[in-house]
């Protein structure tokens, strides 16, 4: 496999990839160029988008349950899905004393 040089040491590809910070949305490595730091995560600038409408977010965003939103889409309540923990900003399924996104409420 490939060998990388990190701080004057030879590192295998697996260990090199483990050291690269991962994007908060796509989970791909952030290796060069610009990145953002928000919500305790690093992001590719093109990945830092509203969780609901996917509009690219600049310096202004609203945080709800650890996810970024534009001010237009920010949930007015903090209802989150029992399956994925993301806020529910549209239709909700209520079952077993929990709230679910329609697409997340599936047969196990």
Rosetta silent file (secondary structure, phi, psi, omega in degrees, C-alpha in Angstrom):
SEQUENCE: XXXXXXXXXXXXXXXXXXXXXXXXXXXXXXXXXXXXXXXXXXXXXXXXXXXXXXXXXXXXXXXXXXXXXXXXXXXXXXXXXXXXXXXXXXXXXXXXXXXXXXXXXXXX
SCORE:     score description
SCORE:     0.000 S_00000001
   1 L     0.000  179.885 -179.081    0.000    0.000    0.000 S_00000001
   2 L   -75.115  151.198  176.435    0.881    3.664   -0.023 S_00000001
   3 E  -123.986  135.046 -178.498    3.191    5.201    2.556 S_00000001
   4 E  -118.053  152.484  177.227    2.873    8.833    3.690 S_00000001
   5 E  -100.932  119.515  178.537    5.284   11.099    5.510 S_00000001
   6 E  -130.732  117.957  179.169    3.825   12.707    8.638 S_00000001
   7 L    50.022   48.941  178.221    6.071   14.660   11.000 S_00000001
   8 L    62.612   24.919  175.948    9.185   12.881    9.659 S_00000001
   9 E  -126.346  147.799  175.038    7.628    9.439   10.180 S_00000001
  10 E   -83.099  130.037 -176.522    6.441    6.876    7.654 S_00000001
  11 E  -130.080  135.315  177.541    2.701    6.223    8.055 S_00000001
  12 E   -70.724  164.196 -176.640    0.549    3.646    6.255 S_00000001
  13 H   -60.558  -40.015 -179.551   -2.495    4.795    4.261 S_00000001
  14 H   -61.916  -46.503 -179.629   -4.976    3.535    6.894 S_00000001
  15 H   -70.179  -34.934  176.870   -3.286    5.457    9.717 S_00000001
  16 H   -62.268  -47.287 -179.961   -2.853    8.541    7.520 S_00000001
  17 H   -64.400  -31.861  178.847   -6.574    8.562    6.683 S_00000001
  18 H   -68.006  -25.147 -178.793   -7.466    8.128   10.365 S_00000001
  19 H   -85.385  -17.440 -176.746   -5.576   11.355   11.166 S_00000001
  20 L   -75.573  129.607  176.531   -7.337   13.470    8.534 S_00000001
  21 L   -62.642  141.449 -178.523  -10.230   15.530    9.940 S_00000001
  22 E  -100.959  144.963  178.695  -13.588   14.417    8.511 S_00000001
  23 E   -68.996  140.037 -179.409  -16.302   16.724    7.193 S_00000001
  24 L   -65.850  -17.868  179.198  -19.383   17.072    9.406 S_00000001
  25 L  -105.724  -58.371 -172.618  -21.716   16.348    6.472 S_00000001
  26 L   -88.560  -13.904  179.225  -20.067   14.088    3.881 S_00000001
  27 L    66.674    9.951  174.194  -17.581   12.437    6.267 S_00000001
  28 L   -82.623  156.972 -178.556  -14.851   12.683    3.617 S_00000001
  29 E   -66.391  145.621  174.071  -11.412   13.870    4.653 S_00000001
  30 L  -104.247  101.529 -171.983  -10.522   17.541    4.675 S_00000001
  31 L  -103.389  -31.558 -179.532   -6.999   17.465    3.305 S_00000001
  32 L  -157.431  171.333  179.583   -6.369   20.893    1.820 S_00000001
  33 L    81.073 -165.615 -176.376   -8.016   24.172    0.953 S_00000001
  34 L   -79.222  150.224  171.471  -10.559   26.011    3.021 S_00000001
  35 L  -146.645  159.838  177.851  -12.635   24.449    5.762 S_00000001
  36 E  -112.996  152.102  173.348  -15.099   25.756    8.327 S_00000001
  37 E  -121.113  114.868  179.450  -15.326   24.951   11.999 S_00000001
  38 E  -152.630  149.007  178.365  -18.854   25.021   13.423 S_00000001
  39 L    55.414   37.789  179.419  -20.890   22.890   15.834 S_00000001
  40 L    61.365   26.229  179.198  -17.653   21.281   17.075 S_00000001
  41 E  -138.540  157.976  170.364  -16.955   19.859   13.579 S_00000001
  42 E   -94.414  148.942 -177.930  -14.951   20.741   10.492 S_00000001
  43 E  -138.214  144.460  163.818  -16.854   21.161    7.223 S_00000001
  44 L   -67.615  140.921 -179.893  -16.048   21.559    3.531 S_00000001
  45 L   -54.638  -37.028  179.451  -17.452   25.016    2.653 S_00000001
  46 L   -74.836  -14.919  179.882  -19.801   23.436    0.085 S_00000001
  47 L   -92.949  -15.348 -179.125  -21.042   20.924    2.682 S_00000001
  48 L   -82.666   87.003 -174.427  -22.001   23.491    5.324 S_00000001
  49 E  -129.180  163.808  176.393  -25.629   23.785    4.256 S_00000001
  50 L   -61.200  133.476 -179.277  -29.055   23.994    5.859 S_00000001
  51 L   -61.173  -30.198 -176.607  -30.147   20.558    7.064 S_00000001
  52 L   -92.994  -57.304 -173.999  -33.607   21.052    5.576 S_00000001
  53 L   -96.237   -9.772  179.536  -33.346   23.086    2.340 S_00000001
  54 L    64.513   20.964  173.180  -29.597   22.516    1.711 S_00000001
  55 L   -68.711  136.589  179.213  -28.988   26.226    1.053 S_00000001
  56 E   -62.809  130.636 -178.065  -25.306   27.044    1.515 S_00000001
  57 L   -96.283  136.402  175.609  -24.799   28.722    4.884 S_00000001
  58 L   -93.029 -131.409 -179.409  -22.480   31.674    5.309 S_00000001
  59 L   -81.328   -7.768 -176.416  -21.540   33.130    8.644 S_00000001
  60 L  -117.373  124.845  177.421  -25.113   33.093    9.902 S_00000001
  61 L  -155.470  165.472  177.265  -26.988   29.940   10.840 S_00000001
  62 E  -114.137  135.565  179.513  -29.267   28.522   13.512 S_00000001
  63 E  -102.319  132.962  173.838  -28.301   25.402   15.437 S_00000001
  64 E  -142.268  122.984 -179.062  -30.905   22.893   16.579 S_00000001
  65 L    53.204   33.488  176.781  -30.040   19.500   18.085 S_00000001
  66 L    84.786    6.674 -179.177  -26.518   19.801   16.692 S_00000001
  67 E  -116.885  144.562  179.941  -27.568   20.467   13.088 S_00000001
  68 E   -86.368  142.685  177.422  -27.222   23.727   11.104 S_00000001
  69 E  -137.384  151.974  167.963  -30.243   25.504    9.598 S_00000001
  70 L   -75.455  163.854 -176.546  -30.850   28.727    7.733 S_00000001
  71 L   -64.149  -28.354  179.954  -33.061   31.149    9.650 S_00000001
  72 L   -69.940  -36.882 -174.579  -36.022   30.362    7.364 S_00000001
  73 L   -97.202   -5.440 -176.577  -35.916   26.592    8.020 S_00000001
  74 L   -56.510  128.690 -179.848  -34.920   26.607   11.687 S_00000001
  75 L   -63.759  140.199  178.882  -37.341   24.448   13.615 S_00000001
  76 L   -82.099  -15.546  176.628  -39.564   26.328   15.984 S_00000001
  77 L  -126.331  169.368 -178.381  -39.597   23.350   18.306 S_00000001
  78 L  -106.582   39.202  176.574  -36.975   20.876   19.341 S_00000001
  79 L   -75.131  125.066  178.617  -38.814   17.731   18.260 S_00000001
  80 E  -121.471  155.850 -176.700  -36.261   15.216   17.042 S_00000001
  81 L   -73.939  136.717  179.579  -36.639   11.875   15.309 S_00000001
  82 L   -67.987  -23.266 -178.020  -36.316    8.754   17.454 S_00000001
  83 L   -88.768  -50.194 -173.110  -34.386    7.002   14.656 S_00000001
  84 L  -108.769   -8.698 -179.764  -31.887    9.575   13.336 S_00000001
  85 L    68.233    3.695  176.405  -32.047   12.273   16.054 S_00000001
  86 L   -79.024  150.537  178.593  -32.367   15.023   13.425 S_00000001
  87 E   -61.282  147.396  176.783  -35.016   17.690   14.026 S_00000001
  88 L  -100.426  115.257 -176.580  -38.412   17.108   12.467 S_00000001
  89 L  -114.942    1.540  177.143  -39.435   20.182   10.523 S_00000001
  90 L  -132.272 -133.611 -178.018  -42.214   18.731    8.370 S_00000001
  91 L   -65.470  146.487 -177.758  -44.618   15.796    8.743 S_00000001
  92 E  -129.688  142.643  171.545  -44.209   13.649   11.845 S_00000001
  93 E  -104.541  126.899  177.108  -45.212   10.092   12.730 S_00000001
  94 E  -110.156  118.951 -179.529  -46.056    9.643   16.402 S_00000001
  95 E  -154.703  146.798  178.049  -45.862    6.066   17.659 S_00000001
  96 L    55.398   36.966 -179.588  -44.703    4.279   20.796 S_00000001
  97 L    60.762   28.059  178.988  -44.553    7.623   22.640 S_00000001
  98 E  -135.812  165.900  177.435  -41.879    8.879   20.194 S_00000001
  99 E  -111.524  143.323 -175.642  -41.657   11.122   17.130 S_00000001
 100 E  -139.857  147.168  164.642  -40.315    9.945   13.764 S_00000001
 101 E   -66.566  149.878  178.447  -39.654   11.319   10.267 S_00000001
 102 L   -56.355  -44.684 -178.582  -42.026    9.628    7.819 S_00000001
 103 L   -73.001  -20.008 -179.453  -39.062    8.070    6.002 S_00000001
 104 L   -87.974  -17.645 -178.099  -37.396    6.927    9.239 S_00000001
 105 L   -85.671   93.272 -176.458  -40.447    5.084   10.569 S_00000001
 106 L  -130.309  164.039  177.821  -39.829    1.661    9.026 S_00000001
 107 L   -69.705  135.669  177.351  -40.249   -1.990    9.895 S_00000001
 108 L   -97.634    0.000    0.000  -37.297   -3.453   11.742 S_00000001
